């Protein structure tokens, strides 16, 4: 009986100890789980990368064989960011043209990991534990998965045990980090989209099916909303013409679109260019017509001159009729000269046809075309006494002179004076055209040579005269400059390289 009692007591004692051990193990497991749950709860409140690094530093501070974690986040192929903490500060290093070990498994003691961190941090790095934080979205692209590194001083026999402990905590870290990176990407994408949306020069908005504006860029105005509601295809707002385009945004589950993109394309510039093109075509047609007319007029003028010369030869010298006929012949000759100048002005093409001409002669040939324009104003023509030879395409320089003198006349109202001078300025030949008009506004000066820019009323100019004139002059190695004073007039200066001979 005593023996049976002793055996029973021993069995009870052993089972009691076993139950106590299980109870303590269960308590430790519950405490461990509570610690992990508390850690996960803290991770869920993290909203910045700095907070995540500081939280990891606190969580692992009791692991004395481990240094604070180092986080690497790939950004694109060959680049990424390294985050590490020191005391209460978090540092980030941007890396370019780097390569790192790509793997889905935990690893320890890989030399490439130590070398990668040493290159990125600029300091020696010892033994490293590496944990790829692979969430679902990185399964097919492991090269994009973030990696967390720990420098350590663990013995080989304890590495596996410690990696298991770390793995238990790093799984929720991968979820938290994935959330942070997704939020960062969404913010960046949203910011880029908003900047692009607002930088569009044309009005654009997203409206719902009731016509309410959900989002609009900075160029959208209340008049745009009215036009969108009315279903119009075009609208004029503040002297600008817009074509309204609508793009429905369809939901796969809905038969009708829930919203639409309203894009108002500015057609003002296009209309202006079309109008200017029509004007250029008209000018081209008029030029061709003028050439034909000039040829047709040249023939009867030749007959008039010939007949006048014959009659002059038959009349007595000094008679009144002979003097009258001399005037007729002289006038016919002058008309032929103007026609020849017109034909010479209208010639030319894409192939350069350079010739050495006297700038004075080109001016004298051009001024007869401008008699009606210059007739209202006093003229001061002061041409150099000696030839001013330049190598140019004569008809193009004639066009430059015509444009500048005509502009000078238009800059003055009913009275004024236009001055035309030619001089030599060292190796350069200079043509100066000055008017006494109202001058050029300061905000216009910067745009004066822009193609199609004009201050004239619609239909009175194409805005090509000055831009083409400067282009022609620069083509021949010269330039056009100007100076202007408000209320006192404007001076244009054409300089071309002189040619000896």
C-alpha positions in Angstrom: 0.0 0.0 0.0 2.8 2.4 0.9 4.5 1.7 -2.4 1.3 2.4 -4.2 0.9 5.7 -2.4 4.4 6.7 -3.2 3.9 5.9 -6.9 0.7 7.9 -6.9 2.2 10.9 -5.3 5.1 10.8 -7.8 2.8 10.6 -10.7 0.7 13.5 -9.4 3.8 15.6 -8.8 5.2 14.9 -12.3 1.9 15.7 -13.9 1.5 18.8 -11.8 5.0 20.0 -12.9 4.2 19.1 -16.5 1.0 21.1 -16.3 2.8 24.0 -14.7 5.4 24.0 -17.5 2.7 23.9 -20.1 0.9 26.8 -18.3 4.1 28.9 -18.2 4.8 28.1 -21.9 1.3 29.1 -22.8 1.7 32.3 -20.8 4.9 33.0 -22.6 3.3 32.3 -25.9 0.3 34.5 -25.1 2.7 37.3 -23.9 4.7 36.9 -27.2 1.5 37.1 -29.2 0.3 40.1 -27.3 3.7 41.7 -28.0 3.4 41.0 -31.7 -0.3 42.2 -31.7 0.8 45.4 -30.0 3.6 45.8 -32.5 1.2 45.3 -35.4 -1.2 47.9 -33.8 1.7 50.4 -33.7 2.6 49.6 -37.3 -1.0 50.4 -38.4 -0.6 53.9 -37.0 2.6 54.6 -38.9 2.2 57.2 -41.7 5.8 58.2 -42.5 9.0 56.2 -43.3 10.8 58.0 -40.4 8.2 56.7 -37.9 8.6 53.2 -39.3 12.4 53.2 -38.8 12.1 54.6 -35.3 9.5 52.0 -34.3 11.7 49.2 -35.6 14.6 50.6 -33.6 12.6 50.6 -30.4 11.2 47.1 -31.1 14.6 45.5 -31.6 16.6 47.6 -29.0 16.7 44.6 -26.6 18.4 42.4 -29.2 21.9 43.5 -28.3 23.5 41.4 -30.9 21.6 43.3 -33.6 22.4 46.8 -34.8 19.5 49.2 -35.7 17.8 48.1 -39.0 18.7 49.5 -42.4 16.0 49.6 -45.0 16.5 49.6 -48.8 13.6 50.6 -51.0 14.1 50.2 -54.8 12.7 53.0 -56.9 13.6 51.8 -60.4 16.1 49.7 -62.2 19.5 50.4 -60.7 18.3 53.0 -58.2 16.7 53.2 -54.8 16.9 54.8 -51.3 18.6 53.5 -48.2 17.1 54.5 -44.8 18.9 54.2 -41.5 18.5 55.8 -38.1 21.0 57.2 -35.6 19.7 58.2 -32.2 16.5 60.1 -32.9 17.2 61.0 -36.5 16.5 59.0 -39.7 18.8 59.5 -42.8 18.1 58.7 -46.4 20.7 58.1 -49.1 19.7 58.1 -52.8 21.6 55.5 -54.8 22.1 55.4 -58.6 23.5 52.8 -60.9 23.7 50.1 -58.2 22.9 46.4 -58.1 21.7 44.3 -55.1 21.0 40.6 -54.4 17.6 39.7 -55.6 16.0 36.8 -53.7 12.7 35.9 -52.0 14.4 34.2 -49.1 16.0 35.3 -45.8 19.7 35.1 -46.0 22.7 35.5 -43.7 26.4 36.3 -44.2 26.1 37.0 -48.0 29.2 39.1 -49.0 27.2 41.0 -51.7 24.8 42.3 -49.0 27.7 43.7 -46.9 29.4 45.2 -50.0 26.1 46.8 -51.1 25.5 48.5 -47.8 29.2 49.6 -47.5 29.0 51.3 -50.9 25.6 52.9 -50.1 26.5 54.1 -46.5 30.1 54.9 -47.2 31.5 52.9 -44.3 32.6 49.3 -43.6 29.8 46.9 -42.9 30.2 43.5 -41.1 28.0 40.4 -41.1 24.5 41.1 -42.3 21.1 39.5 -42.0 18.9 40.3 -45.0 15.1 40.0 -45.1 13.3 40.7 -48.4 9.9 42.2 -47.5 7.9 40.4 -50.2 4.2 41.2 -50.3 1.8 39.8 -52.9 2.5 42.6 -55.4 6.2 41.8 -55.5 5.9 38.0 -56.0 6.4 38.4 -59.8 8.9 41.3 -59.5 11.2 40.4 -56.6 13.7 43.0 -57.8 11.2 45.7 -56.6 10.8 44.3 -53.2 12.2 46.3 -50.2 14.9 44.7 -48.1 15.6 45.2 -44.4 19.2 44.5 -43.2 20.6 44.0 -39.7 24.3 44.1 -38.9 24.8 41.5 -36.3 27.3 39.8 -33.9 25.4 36.5 -33.6 27.1 33.1 -33.3 26.5 30.7 -36.1 24.5 28.4 -33.7 21.9 31.2 -32.8 21.4 32.7 -36.3 18.5 30.4 -37.3 16.7 30.9 -33.9 17.0 34.7 -34.2 16.0 34.8 -37.9 12.8 32.9 -36.8 12.1 35.5 -34.1 12.7 38.4 -36.6 10.6 36.8 -39.3 7.6 36.7 -37.0 7.8 40.5 -36.7 9.0 41.4 -40.2 6.0 39.9 -41.9 3.6 42.6 -40.6 6.4 45.2 -41.3 6.3 44.2 -45.0 2.5 44.9 -44.9 3.0 48.3 -43.2 5.8 49.2 -45.6 3.7 48.1 -48.6 1.0 50.4 -47.4 3.4 53.4 -47.0 4.8 52.9 -50.4 1.4 52.6 -52.0 0.3 55.8 -50.3 3.5 57.5 -51.4 3.0 56.4 -55.0 -0.7 57.5 -55.0 0.3 60.9 -53.6 3.0 61.3 -56.2 0.7 60.2 -59.0 -2.1 62.4 -57.7 0.3 65.4 -57.5 1.6 64.7 -61.0 -1.9 64.4 -62.3 -3.0 67.6 -60.6 0.0 69.5 -61.9 -0.6 68.3 -65.4 -4.3 69.1 -65.1 -3.6 72.6 -64.0 -0.8 73.3 -66.4 -3.0 72.6 -69.5 -3.5 75.9 -71.2 -7.1 75.1 -72.3 -10.0 74.9 -69.9 -10.8 71.4 -68.9 -13.2 69.9 -66.3 -14.8 66.7 -65.0 -18.5 67.0 -64.7 -21.1 64.5 -63.4 -24.2 63.4 -65.2 -26.1 66.3 -63.7 -23.6 68.8 -65.2 -22.0 69.6 -61.8 -18.3 70.4 -62.0 -16.4 67.8 -60.0 -12.9 69.1 -60.8 -11.6 71.9 -63.0 -8.2 73.3 -63.9 -7.2 76.9 -63.3 -8.3 78.1 -66.7 -11.9 77.0 -66.2 -14.3 80.0 -65.9 -18.0 80.3 -65.0 -18.8 81.0 -68.7 -17.3 77.5 -69.5 -19.8 75.9 -67.1 -22.7 77.7 -68.8 -21.5 76.6 -72.3 -21.0 73.0 -71.1 -24.6 72.9 -69.7 -26.1 74.3 -72.9 -24.6 71.5 -75.0 -22.9 73.9 -77.4 -20.1 72.7 -79.6 -18.3 76.1 -79.6 -18.2 79.2 -77.6 -16.6 82.7 -77.6 -15.2 83.8 -74.2 -13.2 87.0 -73.8 -12.5 87.3 -77.5 -11.2 83.8 -77.7 -12.9 81.0 -79.6 -13.2 77.5 -78.1 -14.4 74.2 -79.5 -16.1 72.1 -76.8 -15.2 68.4 -76.8 -16.9 65.8 -74.5 -15.4 62.5 -73.5 -17.7 60.2 -71.4 -16.1 58.3 -68.5 -17.8 54.9 -68.5 -18.1 52.4 -65.7 -18.1 48.8 -66.8 -21.1 48.0 -64.5 -23.2 51.0 -65.7 -24.9 51.4 -69.1 -24.6 55.2 -69.1 -21.6 57.3 -68.2 -21.6 58.7 -64.7 -19.3 61.6 -65.6 -17.6 63.2 -68.5 -14.4 65.2 -69.3 -15.2 68.5 -70.9 -12.3 69.8 -72.9 -12.5 73.3 -74.5 -9.9 73.6 -77.2 -8.7 77.1 -78.0 -9.1 77.6 -81.7 -8.3 81.3 -81.7 -4.7 80.9 -82.8 -5.8 78.4 -85.5 -8.4 80.8 -86.8 -5.8 83.6 -86.9 -3.3 81.5 -88.8 -6.0 80.4 -91.3 -6.9 84.1 -91.8 -3.2 85.0 -92.2 -2.7 82.2 -94.7 -5.6 83.4 -96.7 -4.1 86.9 -96.6 -0.7 85.6 -97.8 -2.4 83.7 -100.6 -4.2 86.9 -101.6 -0.9 88.8 -101.6 0.7 86.0 -103.7 -2.1 86.1 -106.2 -2.0 89.9 -106.4 1.8 89.7 -107.0 1.3 87.3 -109.9 -1.4 89.5 -111.3 0.7 92.6 -110.9 3.5 90.8 -112.9 1.1 90.0 -115.7 -0.3 93.6 -115.7 3.3 95.0 -115.8 4.1 93.0 -118.9 0.9 94.1 -120.6 1.5 97.7 -119.8 5.1 97.6 -120.9 4.2 96.9 -124.5 1.9 100.0 -125.1 4.3 102.2 -123.2 7.1 101.1 -125.6 4.8 102.1 -128.5 4.0 105.5 -126.9 7.7 106.2 -126.4 8.6 105.1 -129.9 5.9 107.2 -131.5 6.8 110.2 -129.3 10.4 109.9 -130.3 9.4 109.8 -134.0 7.2 112.9 -133.7 9.9 114.8 -131.8 12.3 114.1 -134.6 9.9 115.5 -137.2 9.0 118.7 -135.4 11.0 121.9 -135.3 13.4 122.2 -132.4 12.1 124.5 -129.7 8.5 124.3 -130.7 5.9 124.0 -127.9 4.5 120.8 -129.3 8.0 119.2 -129.3 8.4 120.1 -125.6 5.0 118.6 -124.8 6.0 115.4 -126.7 9.3 115.3 -124.8 7.3 115.3 -121.5 5.1 112.5 -122.8 8.2 110.4 -123.7 9.8 111.2 -120.4 6.6 110.2 -118.5 6.4 106.9 -120.5 10.0 106.2 -119.8 9.4 106.8 -116.0 6.4 104.4 -116.1 8.6 101.7 -117.8 11.2 102.2 -115.1 8.6 101.7 -112.4 7.3 98.6 -114.2 10.8 97.1 -114.5 11.5 97.7 -110.8 8.2 96.0 -110.0 9.1 93.0 -112.2 12.5 92.8 -110.6 10.9 93.0 -107.1 8.5 90.2 -107.9 11.2 87.8 -109.2 13.1 85.3 -107.0 12.5 81.9 -105.6 13.9 79.3 -103.1 17.4 79.2 -104.8 19.6 82.1 -103.5 20.5 84.5 -106.3 23.1 86.7 -104.7 24.4 89.7 -106.5 26.6 92.7 -105.7 24.4 95.8 -105.8 24.6 99.4 -104.7 22.3 99.9 -101.7 21.6 103.5 -102.9 20.3 102.2 -106.2 18.0 99.7 -104.5 16.6 102.4 -102.3 15.9 104.7 -105.4 14.2 101.8 -107.2 12.0 101.0 -104.2 10.8 104.5 -103.3 8.6 105.0 -106.4 6.4 102.1 -105.1 5.8 104.1 -101.9 4.8 107.5 -103.3 1.2 107.2 -102.3 2.2 106.1 -98.8 4.8 108.8 -98.4 2.7 111.6 -100.0 1.2 112.9 -96.8 4.5 113.4 -95.0 7.7 115.4 -95.4 10.6 113.3 -96.7 14.3 113.7 -96.0 16.2 111.4 -98.3 20.0 111.6 -97.7 21.9 108.9 -99.6 25.6 108.4 -99.5 27.6 110.2 -102.3 29.7 107.1 -102.9 28.5 103.6 -103.8 27.6 101.3 -100.9 28.0 97.8 -102.4 26.5 94.8 -100.7 26.1 91.2 -101.7 22.4 90.3 -101.4 19.4 89.1 -103.3 18.2 92.4 -104.7 14.4 91.7 -104.6 14.6 90.6 -101.0 16.5 93.7 -99.8 14.0 95.7 -101.9 11.2 94.0 -99.9 13.0 94.9 -96.6 13.2 98.6 -97.6 9.5 98.6 -98.7 8.4 97.0 -95.4 10.3 99.4 -93.2 9.4 102.5 -95.1 5.7 101.5 -95.3 5.6 100.7 -91.6 7.2 104.1 -90.8 4.4 105.8 -92.8 1.7 103.8 -91.1 3.2 104.7 -87.7 2.4 108.4 -88.3 -1.1 109.8 -88.6 -1.8 112.8 -90.9 1.5 114.7 -90.4 5.1 113.8 -89.8 8.5 113.4 -91.3 10.2 110.3 -92.6 14.0 110.3 -92.9 16.0 107.8 -95.0 19.8 107.8 -94.8 22.5 105.5 -96.1 26.1 105.6 -94.7 29.1 103.4 -94.3 30.0 102.4 -90.7 33.4 100.7 -90.8 33.1 97.5 -92.8 29.3 97.7 -92.6 26.8 99.5 -94.8 24.0 101.1 -92.9 20.4 102.1 -93.8 18.6 104.2 -91.3 14.8 104.8 -91.6 13.3 107.1 -89.0 9.7 108.4 -88.4 8.1 110.9 -86.1 5.2 108.7 -85.0 4.0 107.7 -81.6 6.8 105.2 -80.9 6.5 101.6 -79.8 5.0 100.4 -76.6 7.5 98.7 -74.2 5.4 95.5 -74.0 5.3 95.4 -77.8 9.1 95.9 -78.3 9.9 92.3 -77.1 7.5 90.8 -79.6 8.2 93.1 -82.5 10.0 90.5 -84.7 7.7 87.5 -83.8 6.1 85.9 -86.9 2.4 86.8 -87.2 2.6 89.4 -84.4 0.9 92.6 -85.4 -0.7 95.6 -83.7 -2.7 96.5 -86.8 -6.4 95.8 -87.1 -7.6 92.5 -88.6 -7.1 92.5 -92.4 -4.6 95.4 -92.4 -1.5 93.3 -91.8 -0.2 89.7 -91.5 2.5 90.3 -88.9 5.1 88.9 -91.2 6.8 92.0 -92.6 9.3 92.6 -89.8 10.0 89.0 -89.0 10.7 88.2 -92.7 12.8 91.4 -93.1 15.1 90.5 -90.2 15.3 86.9 -91.5 16.4 88.2 -95.0 19.0 90.6 -93.5 20.5 88.0 -91.2 20.6 85.6 -94.2 23.1 88.1 -95.8 25.2 88.4 -92.7 23.6 91.6 -91.3 21.0 92.5 -88.8 18.1 94.9 -88.0 17.9 96.9 -84.8 15.7 99.6 -83.6 15.2 102.2 -80.9 12.1 104.0 -80.0 10.8 106.7 -77.7 7.2 107.0 -76.6 5.7 110.0 -78.5 8.9 110.9 -80.4 9.1 108.2 -83.1 11.1 105.1 -84.0 14.3 104.5 -85.8 15.1 101.2 -87.6 18.8 100.5 -88.5 19.7 97.9 -91.2 23.4 96.9 -91.3 24.9 94.7 -94.0 28.5 93.7 -94.7 30.0 96.1 -97.3 31.7 94.8 -100.5 34.7 96.5 -102.0 34.7 97.3 -105.7 
